[in-house]
Amino acid sequence: MPRTYRWWWSVTLTVACASSALAQTALTWEQVRERFENNNPTLLADKLNIDESKAQEITAFFRPNPQFTLSADGTQIAPHNGGWRPFAGTFEYPSISYLHERQHKRELRLESAQKGTLLAESGHVDLERTLLFNLRGAFVATLQAKAVLQLAKDNLEYYDRVLDIGRNRFHAGDIAQIDVDRLELQRVQYESDLQAAQQSLENAKIQLLALLNDRTPIEQVDVSGPFDFSDQVMPRDQFRKIALDTRPDLKAAVEAVDKAQTDHKLAVANGSTDPTLSAWYTHNSSNNNPFGINTLGISVSIPLRIFDRNQGETLRTQIDITRNERLRDAAEAQVYSDVDSSYATLESNLNLLRPYKAKYLQQSVRVRDTITFSYQQGGASLLDFLNAQTEYRTVQLNYVNLVGAYLTAGARLNQAVGREVIQ
């Protein structure tokens, strides 16, 4: 192979590899969600709360440590019977004591800590629910921006073809210069639409990458998914039932009541008396009784809880049960409110989308094409042509924005329910 052709082939291969490296990666919603769950720093940081709570379970189940005491007394500091024997009369007293917990305090502490872990898990799922709505919103915004950008490109391409025909008609003496000028001035609107759509797409990608904690260049990121709406929606009562069974914040509110009840039991148990059991050994070489030099002893120490029986904490935990029951009722009411509000928004968008898809989209295309053909044949005025172009652009853009609003309302309903019910 000649050197020139080898050089050309090398350059071509290099450019092809570079283009492949810079190619956009189209991510589906499932892939975006997986990356989010693996990389989002807020979600990962909150997940550590669960591990911390599990560590507290270990601490809660500890037994009290025994106490060891070693005492020495009676050591001589002067000569003894004419000789120096400093340890001859030492009294040695090692002892060990242990606090015995009654009324299942240790088990109740563990139960309270375990229910705290359940609360941490539900709180983590609830945070994920909120962040997923933000992620879904960024994903839908990207799809919507792509649809608007494609519409802007199509409108500009179509208008450029019409503009070329207008210039040809002007050169043929069929229309005046003022008509060509007005046509060219109208093109500015389509150029502005294209630039605004490109900017919106970049902003949507930036928000999406921020949630994914991804540093990939914007031009190398793309998403793919259906940008359409479903005409069939389940009845509202079914969404309510799913929400009551699924919402993690409602589940956390129910678990908080259960934990408060356990904490009250623990407060009552903490008001009971815990005896301290002790045992000791003594060595007293100065004892006159030769059989009493080494002795053993035991004792039981029982606090007399006459004044402090943990009454304040017992009352506080009892009140805390009632407080958490009220919060549970408020959380349930919020679930109904969220479902009803998001369902009403979704229905409103559907009521607007149905006539657009069934009638208005086709009508806008038919009116634009008819007026354009008539104008090119001299049967319609320039004003009629420009109005038809504006009407088509408005209808098509409204439809795209309504689909985006529908998908956003669907994401809001998913958040209200607690899981994905609208794709």
matplotlib code that plots the C-alpha trace (Angstrom):
import matplotlib.pyplot as plt

x = [0.0, 1.5, 2.5, -0.1, -2.9, -1.5, -1.5, -5.0, -6.2, -4.5, -6.2, -9.6, -9.3, -8.2, -11.1, -13.5, -12.3, -12.5, -16.1, -17.0, -15.5, -17.5, -20.7, -23.7, -24.9, -28.6, -29.8, -33.2, -35.1, -34.1, -30.4, -30.7, -32.4, -29.7, -26.9, -28.8, -29.1, -25.4, -23.9, -26.1, -24.2, -27.2, -28.8, -25.6, -24.9, -28.4, -28.1, -25.3, -27.8, -29.2, -25.8, -25.3, -28.7, -27.7, -24.5, -26.6, -28.5, -25.2, -24.7, -28.3, -28.0, -24.8, -25.0, -23.7, -20.0, -19.0, -16.9, -13.7, -12.2, -8.9, -8.1, -5.1, -4.8, -2.9, 0.6, 3.3, 5.5, 7.8, 10.0, 8.1, 9.5, 13.0, 12.9, 11.7, 8.6, 6.5, 3.8, 3.5, 0.2, -1.4, -5.1, -6.1, -9.6, -10.4, -14.1, -16.4, -19.9, -22.5, -25.7, -28.6, -31.1, -34.7, -38.0, -36.3, -34.5, -31.9, -34.4, -36.5, -33.4, -32.7, -36.3, -36.3, -33.0, -34.3, -37.5, -35.2, -33.5, -36.8, -37.5, -34.2, -34.9, -38.4, -36.9, -34.3, -36.9, -38.9, -35.9, -35.4, -39.0, -38.5, -35.2, -36.7, -39.3, -36.6, -34.7, -37.9, -38.6, -35.1, -35.5, -38.8, -37.5, -34.7, -37.1, -39.4, -36.4, -35.4, -38.9, -39.1, -35.6, -36.7, -39.9, -37.8, -35.5, -38.4, -40.1, -37.0, -36.3, -39.8, -39.8, -36.4, -38.0, -40.9, -38.4, -36.5, -39.7, -40.5, -37.1, -37.6, -41.0, -39.4, -36.7, -39.5, -41.4, -44.3, -44.0, -42.6, -39.4, -41.4, -42.9, -39.5, -38.3, -41.2, -40.6, -37.0, -37.8, -40.2, -37.3, -35.8, -38.6, -37.7, -34.0, -34.9, -37.0, -34.1, -31.6, -34.0, -34.6, -30.9, -30.4, -33.3, -31.9, -28.5, -30.0, -32.1, -29.0, -27.0, -29.7, -29.8, -26.0, -26.0, -28.5, -26.4, -23.1, -21.8, -19.0, -19.6, -19.6, -23.1, -22.6, -21.9, -25.1, -28.5, -31.7, -34.3, -37.8, -41.4, -42.6, -46.3, -49.3, -51.6, -55.3, -56.3, -55.8, -56.9, -59.6, -58.6, -59.5, -57.0, -54.2, -55.3, -55.2, -51.7, -50.5, -51.8, -49.9, -46.7, -46.0, -42.8, -43.5, -46.8, -45.1, -42.5, -45.3, -46.9, -43.5, -42.9, -46.1, -44.8, -41.4, -43.0, -44.9, -41.7, -40.0, -42.8, -42.4, -38.6, -39.3, -41.6, -38.9, -36.2, -38.3, -37.9, -35.1, -32.0, -30.0, -26.2, -24.7, -21.2, -18.7, -15.3, -12.3, -10.2, -6.8, -6.0, -2.8, -3.1, -6.4, -6.1, -8.3, -6.0, -9.1, -10.2, -7.2, -8.9, -12.6, -15.3, -18.3, -21.3, -23.8, -26.9, -27.4, -30.9, -31.6, -34.7, -36.4, -38.7, -38.4, -37.0, -39.0, -38.5, -41.9, -41.0, -39.7, -42.6, -45.1, -43.1, -43.1, -46.8, -47.4, -45.1, -47.3, -50.3, -48.1, -47.0, -50.5, -51.6, -48.6, -49.7, -53.1, -51.6, -49.4, -52.4, -54.4, -51.4, -51.3, -54.9, -54.3, -51.2, -52.9, -56.1, -54.1, -51.8, -54.6, -56.6, -53.6, -53.1, -56.8, -56.7, -53.7, -55.5, -58.6, -56.4, -54.3, -57.2, -58.6, -55.1, -54.2, -57.6, -58.2, -56.0, -52.7, -54.1, -56.0, -52.9, -51.0, -53.8, -54.3, -50.6, -50.1, -53.3, -52.5, -48.9, -49.9, -52.5, -50.0, -47.5, -50.1, -51.2, -54.5, -53.7, -52.1, -48.8, -50.6, -52.7, -49.6, -47.7, -50.8, -51.1, -47.4, -47.8, -50.9, -49.1, -46.1, -48.3, -50.5, -47.5, -45.5, -48.5, -48.9, -45.3, -45.5, -48.8, -47.2, -44.3, -46.8, -48.6, -45.4, -44.5, -47.9, -47.4, -44.1, -45.9, -48.6, -45.9, -44.4, -47.8, -48.4, -44.9, -44.0, -44.1, -47.7, -47.4, -44.6]
y = [0.0, 3.4, 5.6, 8.3, 5.8, 4.3, 7.8, 8.5, 5.2, 6.0, 9.4, 7.9, 5.2, 7.8, 10.1, 7.1, 6.0, 9.5, 9.9, 6.6, 7.7, 10.9, 9.1, 9.8, 7.1, 6.9, 5.8, 4.3, 5.2, 1.9, 2.6, 6.2, 4.9, 2.2, 4.8, 7.1, 4.5, 3.6, 7.1, 9.7, 11.1, 12.2, 8.8, 7.0, 9.2, 8.7, 4.9, 5.0, 6.1, 2.5, 1.1, 3.5, 2.4, -1.3, -0.5, 1.1, -2.3, -3.8, -1.2, -1.5, -5.2, -5.0, -6.4, -4.3, -4.7, -6.4, -4.3, -5.6, -3.9, -4.7, -3.1, -3.4, -2.1, -2.6, -2.5, -1.9, 1.2, 0.5, -2.4, -5.4, -7.4, -6.0, -6.7, -4.8, -6.7, -4.1, -6.5, -8.7, -7.2, -6.4, -6.9, -7.9, -7.5, -8.3, -8.1, -8.4, -7.0, -7.1, -5.1, -7.4, -5.7, -6.7, -6.3, -7.2, -3.8, -5.2, -6.9, -3.7, -1.6, -4.0, -3.9, -0.1, 0.0, -2.4, -0.4, 2.7, 0.8, 0.2, 3.9, 4.7, 2.2, 3.7, 7.2, 6.2, 4.8, 8.0, 10.1, 7.9, 8.4, 12.2, 12.1, 9.7, 12.3, 14.9, 12.4, 11.5, 15.2, 15.7, 12.7, 13.9, 17.4, 16.0, 14.0, 17.0, 19.3, 16.7, 16.7, 20.5, 20.6, 18.2, 20.2, 23.4, 21.8, 20.4, 23.8, 25.6, 23.1, 23.3, 27.1, 27.2, 25.2, 27.6, 30.5, 29.1, 28.8, 32.4, 33.6, 31.7, 33.4, 36.8, 36.2, 35.1, 38.4, 36.6, 38.4, 41.7, 42.3, 43.3, 39.8, 38.2, 40.5, 39.6, 35.9, 36.2, 38.3, 35.6, 33.1, 34.8, 33.3, 29.8, 30.4, 31.7, 28.6, 26.4, 28.2, 28.1, 24.4, 23.7, 25.6, 23.9, 20.5, 21.4, 22.6, 19.4, 17.3, 19.3, 18.6, 15.0, 14.5, 16.4, 13.8, 11.0, 12.5, 12.1, 14.2, 13.0, 15.9, 17.0, 16.3, 12.7, 12.1, 11.2, 9.6, 7.5, 6.5, 6.9, 10.5, 9.8, 9.4, 6.6, 7.3, 4.7, 5.4, 3.4, 4.7, 7.0, 4.6, 2.0, 4.6, 5.5, 1.8, 1.4, 4.5, 3.3, 0.1, 1.5, 5.1, 4.9, 8.1, 6.6, 3.3, 5.3, 7.1, 3.7, 2.4, 5.5, 4.7, 1.2, 2.4, 4.9, 2.1, 0.1, 3.2, 3.5, -0.1, 0.5, 3.7, 1.7, -1.0, 1.6, 2.6, -0.8, -1.7, -3.4, -5.2, -5.3, -8.7, -8.7, -11.4, -10.9, -12.7, -11.4, -12.3, -11.0, -12.4, -10.5, -12.2, -13.9, -16.8, -19.0, -20.2, -16.7, -15.5, -16.3, -15.6, -15.3, -13.0, -12.1, -9.3, -7.9, -4.2, -3.1, 0.7, 2.0, 3.9, 5.9, 9.2, 8.5, 5.8, 7.3, 8.9, 11.8, 9.7, 7.3, 10.2, 11.7, 8.4, 8.0, 11.4, 10.6, 7.7, 10.0, 12.5, 9.9, 8.7, 12.2, 12.4, 9.1, 10.4, 13.5, 11.4, 9.4, 12.5, 13.8, 10.6, 11.1, 14.7, 14.0, 11.2, 13.2, 16.3, 14.5, 12.4, 15.6, 17.1, 14.0, 13.9, 17.6, 17.0, 14.0, 16.0, 18.4, 15.8, 13.7, 16.4, 17.4, 13.9, 13.1, 16.4, 19.4, 18.0, 16.7, 20.0, 22.1, 20.1, 20.2, 23.9, 24.7, 22.5, 23.8, 27.5, 27.0, 25.4, 28.1, 30.8, 29.3, 29.2, 32.8, 31.9, 33.0, 36.2, 36.4, 37.2, 34.0, 32.0, 33.5, 33.0, 29.3, 28.8, 30.4, 28.3, 25.1, 25.9, 26.9, 23.7, 21.4, 23.0, 23.0, 19.3, 18.5, 20.6, 18.9, 15.5, 16.7, 18.0, 14.6, 12.7, 15.1, 14.7, 10.9, 11.2, 13.3, 10.5, 7.9, 9.9, 10.3, 6.5, 5.5, 3.4, 3.6, 3.2, 5.5, 4.9]
z = [0.0, -0.9, 2.0, 1.1, 1.4, 4.6, 6.1, 5.0, 6.5, 9.8, 10.0, 9.1, 11.8, 14.4, 13.6, 13.7, 17.1, 18.5, 17.2, 18.8, 22.1, 22.0, 21.0, 23.2, 25.6, 25.5, 29.0, 29.8, 32.9, 34.5, 33.8, 35.2, 38.3, 38.9, 38.5, 40.9, 43.6, 43.3, 43.0, 44.6, 47.6, 49.5, 49.3, 50.1, 53.1, 54.5, 54.1, 56.6, 59.2, 59.1, 59.8, 62.7, 64.1, 63.8, 65.7, 68.5, 68.8, 69.9, 72.6, 73.8, 74.4, 76.6, 80.1, 83.0, 83.6, 86.8, 89.3, 90.8, 93.8, 95.5, 98.9, 101.3, 104.8, 108.0, 106.4, 109.0, 108.6, 111.6, 112.6, 113.8, 116.7, 116.1, 112.3, 109.3, 107.9, 106.1, 104.8, 107.8, 109.0, 105.6, 105.4, 101.8, 100.5, 96.8, 96.0, 92.9, 92.4, 89.7, 89.0, 88.2, 85.9, 86.5, 84.5, 81.1, 80.8, 78.6, 76.2, 76.1, 75.2, 72.3, 71.2, 71.2, 69.3, 66.7, 66.2, 65.8, 63.0, 61.3, 61.6, 60.0, 57.1, 56.5, 56.6, 54.0, 51.7, 52.1, 51.2, 48.1, 47.2, 47.3, 45.4, 42.8, 42.0, 41.4, 39.3, 37.3, 36.8, 35.4, 33.2, 31.9, 31.4, 29.2, 27.1, 26.8, 25.8, 23.2, 21.8, 21.7, 20.1, 17.4, 16.8, 16.5, 14.0, 11.9, 12.0, 10.9, 8.2, 6.9, 7.0, 5.1, 2.3, 2.1, 2.2, -0.7, -2.7, -1.8, -3.0, -6.3, -6.7, -6.0, -8.7, -11.1, -10.3, -8.6, -5.2, -4.0, -2.1, 1.0, 1.1, 1.0, 3.8, 5.9, 5.4, 6.3, 9.4, 10.5, 10.5, 13.5, 15.6, 14.6, 15.2, 18.7, 19.3, 18.3, 20.5, 23.5, 23.0, 23.0, 26.2, 27.9, 26.9, 28.4, 31.6, 31.9, 31.4, 33.9, 36.6, 35.7, 35.9, 39.3, 40.7, 39.3, 40.7, 37.1, 35.6, 32.0, 29.5, 28.6, 24.9, 25.6, 27.6, 26.2, 27.5, 25.7, 26.6, 25.6, 25.4, 25.3, 27.5, 28.4, 28.1, 30.7, 34.4, 37.4, 39.7, 42.5, 45.2, 43.9, 44.2, 47.7, 48.7, 47.2, 49.0, 52.4, 51.9, 50.4, 51.6, 53.7, 55.7, 56.8, 57.6, 59.6, 61.5, 62.5, 63.5, 65.6, 67.6, 68.2, 69.3, 71.7, 73.3, 73.8, 75.2, 77.7, 78.8, 79.2, 81.3, 83.6, 83.9, 84.6, 87.6, 89.2, 91.7, 90.6, 93.3, 93.3, 94.2, 95.8, 96.9, 98.5, 100.0, 102.9, 104.1, 107.6, 109.0, 112.2, 113.2, 116.6, 115.3, 113.2, 111.3, 110.5, 108.6, 105.2, 104.9, 102.3, 102.2, 100.1, 100.2, 98.4, 98.0, 97.2, 96.6, 98.3, 95.5, 97.7, 95.8, 92.4, 90.6, 87.1, 87.3, 85.0, 82.2, 82.5, 82.1, 79.2, 77.3, 77.9, 76.4, 73.6, 72.6, 72.2, 70.3, 67.8, 67.3, 66.3, 63.9, 62.4, 61.8, 60.2, 58.0, 56.8, 56.0, 54.1, 52.0, 51.0, 50.2, 48.1, 46.1, 45.4, 44.4, 42.0, 40.6, 39.8, 38.1, 36.0, 35.0, 34.0, 31.7, 30.2, 29.5, 27.5, 25.8, 24.4, 22.0, 21.0, 19.9, 18.4, 16.5, 17.0, 15.9, 12.6, 12.1, 12.6, 10.0, 7.5, 7.9, 7.6, 4.5, 2.8, 3.5, 2.4, -0.9, -1.5, -0.8, -3.1, -5.8, -5.1, -3.6, 0.0, 1.4, 3.2, 6.4, 6.1, 5.5, 8.6, 10.8, 9.7, 10.5, 14.0, 14.7, 13.7, 15.9, 18.9, 18.7, 18.3, 21.0, 23.4, 22.8, 23.6, 26.8, 27.8, 27.4, 29.5, 32.1, 32.0, 32.7, 35.5, 37.0, 36.7, 38.6, 41.2, 41.5, 41.8, 44.7, 46.3, 46.1, 47.1, 44.1, 40.3, 39.0, 36.0, 33.6]

ax = plt.figure().add_subplot(projection="3d")
ax.plot(x, y, z, "-o")
ax.set_aspect("equal")
plt.show()
